[in-house]
């Protein structure tokens, strides 16, 4: 597909709901505590350079910078509304964090630029080909030995979640269509195709969200 024709999906599906995203995420257990679990698996080291792909309102970046002020924290997102909220939060926090508008499949950075890349709950919003292009881009901008922590929906494991996901497939929407790769457990395969050595450290989040670790060897 021509990725330039792809129209990104807002965090909650509609632009008007973006200001509610942080509160909604906290209610579902996908807020600050969830982002900290991603950071734990990234195993941040002193002075490393971190890129958060699909940074939204910068919750993960701010948590990472608070965890270790020595790191350089940069985020990209295609949604300018979310980035506007992120900049307000960053200013209020007085943390040194940078965010910019860009797309996951077209990262505006040279090769071997980052020690760590993270991405949370963005890939289920991407068409299959864009998922693959984004993973290739992330591999490109990572330094040799760099790590990519991808936290997004995987195959549902409980009866309740299997039922909810099955009901979701009855809705003819692009959000549901794009999430099928996740539900079928294809993200680790796509990561391997992009060149990553893939592991899954630690238990999954309660919403069947695996924490996938891709290493660039």
Secondary structure, DSSP 8 states (H G I E B T S, - for coil): --GGG-----TTSSGGGGGGHHHHHHHTT-SHHHHHHHHHHHT--TT-EEEEET-TTSHHHHHHHHH-TTSEEEEEES-HHHHHHHHHHHHHHT--EEEEE-BTTB--S-TT-EEEEEEES-GGGS-HHHHHHHHHHHHHHEEEEEEEEEEEE-S--SHHHHHHHHHHTTS--HHHHHHHHHHTT-HHHHHHHHT-EEE--S--BTTTEEEEEEE--
